[in-house]
């Protein structure tokens, strides 16, 4: 504390000289903070004032700043400084000063009872903090004393002023308790003391609330005070009288919001479910609000309907299990459920005409869970009662999910439309959940309604109604297996009958077809009913996302049944791609769809389709390759390369066992000759090299080129083999000219798949040595500007050790330089790079015995690695990375024990290393713990976490709570 005063500090132009915390200087700094137009001066003043608040002088200037002749801003700062001193530096206050400090605060609160309200609140918070620190021993009846002192008749302040000041103090006391930094054992003591003290508070609150003469401002404050106290988990039966008074106060519009808050807080406390009798008494009170609720809805009073709904939902959602258990009261609980149903179906469109219905959705989940959790007999009884309720809920939800008229929707803001979209997603999730309760009957119910709607000749149906019913189907079919439903064939038959006159309806039709794609795979005869709709929709830019994603799902799930339609699908897709109807991401999805589609064709068919599909892009790319690089042709190049890589991501002619259920029953095409993707890649290889030669220094283009090969390698695996030599050669040239992370990532992929095969080892080894040599040169020049390259390089080295440690046996590989670079990478500020470097060492250390050059370098330079790890644990690296460093320590201990036992003792003997906060005993304990643990990696991680907290001075502080 005293040392802080001697530190130099800047106070800014109009503020005080360095850390001279006098009243005058504080006032100058406050003036600067509030009125100086220069933002830098404001910031300096704020920093200086924060130091002033925690300085020893704050005890002196705070009281002076509270003098009556000061303006409220200055008085407020004085009160805040007192609160900070009391709450954070309580241990600095001598015990013999507690009483005088308490008395001074009471005096100030009495004086401000008729003064500035914001200052009064801060003073009340300061006294509350003092009370919490003194309770229960030093101030056993704190709350009763507060009540008694403020009720004294000899005060100069009028009765109402004193009453409001007391209520403010009583309100902030529980709030201060909730946010206080009291140690856990003290918190429990103080909570118990407050629970007893509520006996001095609740009778006073009841009296003030029920007294006809109490002015509205006092009753408002009483409700806020009650609301604050119930959050301390007071027994619900002790709150009964006040809750009833709060229900009565709901009729007063001025007290409505405070009453709602108080009732909801009282009902929602976790402990309340123990008081079933009190809960049962609350049901009639809530049901008694129904007339007020209907009146509010009729008058368009959204605030009132929202508040009453909150109360009903709080009772239903928090206590449905406890109330369902009271079987003899089932009718009153059912009445509450119906009231919540009314709130769910409240008239108007969310969020424009109402904001209430969304509050109720979680209740329906909770009620269903509670019903389904009962034993069979009780569950059967409640199922009988609540199944009709849940069918009604489905009708209500689908009505709420309906779009408004086109004209009305046109006036909605984009924010309102987005809120409505999210609301519909919430409804969709609820419908999916309700399926568990209602089962297949729910689908039949929806299908019957849709059938009646589409076949009725009596009245024209609205597209909104049709769309909502389809949306219900889609919600369920997206996540529930509907393959065995007997209504889906009828639904597929109904879809073409829908008159689509609207984008929203068309979107939902598309998404519904997409949700049924797995069903279509099992019933291929129905594909022809819906595929024309999807292909037609592809031409409409407004249906871009829904039509493309649906086609992709159909092509993925039904590919073995699509050959008869393939020519048509490819032709339509080509047409929309050439017309540039869709945005880039949808074009990429469309190419993935075509990849799935082509995979199921005969090889010659695939090549024919690929030729017609890709030729226009190849011609365009040839043209672009001749042009001088500029931003617009770069976009075109990246787009074309993206289309190719997305096509090759899904074009897979090898039929894996898990490709399709029951695929062995189908006659699958047998691949003949080279893989079609390899054929195309070989044809365009020179063109890609030509593009690269002009764009080598552009990371985006290089990345797009690498993506084509990386995605092809991942899909084709061994089939990619013919391309390996020429790709290795191209990658080597690319990386030698301008090193880029994407080239290293592709190299890693090749190492992973082909390094273990003797035929491919020579080109892979040559590429590995080349990129290593180039990267080591980069390290000599200064790698700090390329954390992405270092990250990818470390991942490549780790992969090489994992898949083919022989790569480290080559004489041309400078293993020592690689090791030293990896140690350097451990000190990078970028977390992903550090993680990758740690990953490299955890692969390298287990190879000490089997790979001679690795053993040699660890023996010679392992101490350097340990020092870097200890520095990181000591505070140089982020705490979130400690598990990674623990992995290195564990590997060192497991594979280099004799070396580590010498190195760690030597390293930790250095004074102040790895942190000046550590005692020699703490360092000794850590080294012994680490050396003892060679089996349990989790224990080593715990030791490292503990040790890093000691190093950082954080052990046993608030900061460790989430660690």
PyMOL commands that set and color helices and strands:
alter all, ss='L'
color gray80, all
select helices_A, chain A and resi 2-6+23-35+39-54+58-65+72-88+90-92+95-112+117-134+142-151+159-179+184-210+216-230+236-249+256-268+270-274+276-287+290-298+302-324+327-344+357-372+376-400+406-410+414-438+440-455+463-479+488-495+503-515+517-522+524-537+541-557+559-561+563-578+584-599+603-626+631-650+663-665+676-695+699-737+741-754+758-781+783-785+787-803+805-809+815-825+831-847+852-876+879-895+897-909+920-932+937-952+958-960
alter helices_A, ss='H'
color red, helices_A
deselect
rebuild
show_as cartoon
